Amino acid sequence: MPSRIALSLYEISTWIVPLVIAITFHEAAHGYAARLFGDSTALRAGRVTLNPLKHVDPFGTVLLPALLIATRSPFLFGYAKPVPVNFRALRNPKRDMAFVAAAGPGMNLALAVLSALLLRLVPLLPPDAAIWAAENLNNGLVINVLLAVFNLLPIPPLDGGRILVALLPNGPSEALASLEPYGMIILIAALLLLPPLGPQIGLDLNFVWQFVARLTNDIIGVIMWLTGQG
């Protein structure tokens, strides 16, 4: 039993560390971008920082992912405390909203590339440390690309939805923005409720997960190729 507990704690550590970094840096990037484009709300709230403790949600960033890992869940999910952004305070609210929203996924993609580059240095570490570092970096690569892809889905309030709201003409933009109060309900239905119904009606309704997984794998392949490891 002690060895099993130790193994579980070791496995959890190789996922929680990169997940905390990915989620908190994602939120910090939103805060930095908002400040750059004129909104100081996140700055006044102490959220324009790379200190993970300022962004960690005890349940969403630590406990929930740890429980999913410990129970061998087929998916990993987590979240940080959202950075407060007053879009009306941006110098050009419609345009700048796209940059603020894109900053989070952009940070995740940058972290994914950094993880891939650091994998090249792992052989320089002592054997035991090298194994732990390699697992963290591999998991970090996957987590960051997955978070970027997931958050770029074109459904508000996800970042992709807000980017699309900023890019569309006023009429379609306002129609899409009106979905924001229902966006998470739509997303949960597409990810968790529709797939189990598929076999009962003879249809494959797991299309969102399949799209996210396929695009995540493709982007990881490109990153590994660009960093000379593919």
PyMOL commands that set and color helices and strands:
alter all, ss='L'
color gray80, all
select helices_A, chain A and resi 2-36+41-44+52-54+58-70+87-89+93-119+122-124+127-151+159-167+170-177+180-201+207-226
alter helices_A, ss='H'
color red, helices_A
deselect
rebuild
show_as cartoon
